[in-house]
Amino acid sequence: MPNSRTLLVIPLALALFGLPTASSPLAAAPATDVTLPLLVTRGKAPAAALLTREDPWPPAAPGQPEPQAAQQPDQRPRWHFTQTYKALIAHRDNNTTTGNSTDTGTGTGTGTGTGTRTGSTIRRTDHFRAGSITKTFIATVVLQLAAERHLSLSDPVERHLPGLIRSKDDTDRTDDTDLDGRTLTLHALLTHTSGLADYTAGTKGLIPVTPLEAVRTALALPATTPGRWSYSNTNYVVLGMVIRQVTGNAYATEATRRIITPLGLSGTSFPGARTTLPSPHGRAYTSEGEDVTALNPRVAGAAGELISTLADLDRFYAALLGGRLLPATQLRQMLNTRAAQGRYGMGLYPQKLPCGTTVWGHNGHIAGSYVRTAATRDGDRVLTFRVNTDGIADPTLERTLLSAEFCT
């Protein structure tokens, strides 16, 4: 969700990959992963952070069409390695914490490692849980269905899921506190303005539930004010149910057919009830150091079950914002934040940086993983980083990373 949770941990190693120099934007990536000095969490969890920026559109595979010229940037984006590195080091030097040990050793590994590792190193090719970045995929599918006239964003939920959301007294009367699927629209779900409570307030994000159970849990909680932005995972669980009702297929099937396969996102998948991560992958830890690498994705469902890689997320957001997945009308709708009082579009949110630049993207938070992707409005520059613990201890670090990349 847009604001990452502050945890009592120290974010760990930061690694930079795919680093073309400013003078040579086509320079090859280094042969091995380079890990910056590690910091160890107060809870002894060997968490680490990984930062990547790659050309999102490498040459097409044999037999596949090249991107249209109009969809290619005039110049391949450059990685501002010097500025980013200095910003990270300055942040570490100015924000030391008494009483926490520091390991200044570095770890390296090949970019094609396989299997599961027990150490603190994480690699560019690792699979990880992407959490709420799932919402961007779900919103994209819904907007594609709207473009195809299979549904309208003004449709009430009742049209597709009769009886799912009804007023407390189940009469024709509704008021500001009684939610009703006959007046609650798909647009409100997409923009988090529905008033539906977040079901994870009841499950703590730890209890696997079916979509229907998630909705029932939410309806038993106090509603928020309809028409006002309030981030709720329940909204996207309901949208997942709408996708199934409209298409006859699970949201995972539609997202795979419409997004993952066409873009060649080979490291991205919807695991369903599978608790394991594909290889290669590292470990995932809570802020207390508990290993939560194995996790039932049904704790999140359509709101956050996605598994991906850094390179895949770069490619996805570059394609989305570059106009490869949605017609211009639907992309404008996705980026329109008026309904959410400037805080959220549809599966995307803006962040204005100190230099005045606004980036678009999403973050993902799920047990043992935090990931953030941000991009320029046209998708020409995309930045993704992740940590293999629940979040970032210092909330200013994320802005520091984004500013270092997008304010130069």
FENFEN-V446607 format. One record per run of one state. SS is the DSSP state (alpha for helix, beta for strand, coil for the rest). FROM is the first residue (numbers start at 1). TO is the last residue. If there is no record, write none. Layout:
SS:FROM:TO + SS:FROM:TO
This chain:
coil:1:12 + beta:13:17 + coil:18:20 + beta:21:21 + coil:22:23 + beta:24:24 + coil:25:31 + beta:32:35 + coil:36:37 + beta:38:39 + coil:40:47 + beta:48:52 + coil:53:68 + alpha:69:71 + coil:72:80 + alpha:81:94 + coil:95:101 + beta:102:103 + coil:104:107 + beta:108:110 + coil:111:115 + beta:116:116 + coil:117:127 + beta:128:129 + coil:130:130 + alpha:131:147 + coil:148:155 + beta:156:156 + alpha:157:160 + coil:161:184 + beta:185:185 + alpha:186:190 + coil:191:199 + alpha:200:203 + coil:204:210 + alpha:211:219 + coil:220:232 + alpha:233:247 + coil:248:250 + alpha:251:263 + coil:264:268 + beta:269:270 + coil:271:280 + beta:281:281 + coil:282:284 + beta:285:285 + coil:286:290 + beta:291:291 + coil:292:296 + alpha:297:299 + coil:300:300 + alpha:301:303 + coil:304:305 + beta:306:308 + coil:309:309 + alpha:310:321 + coil:322:327 + alpha:328:335 + coil:336:348 + beta:349:352 + coil:353:357 + beta:358:366 + coil:367:368 + beta:369:375 + coil:376:381 + beta:382:387 + coil:388:395 + alpha:396:406 + coil:407:408
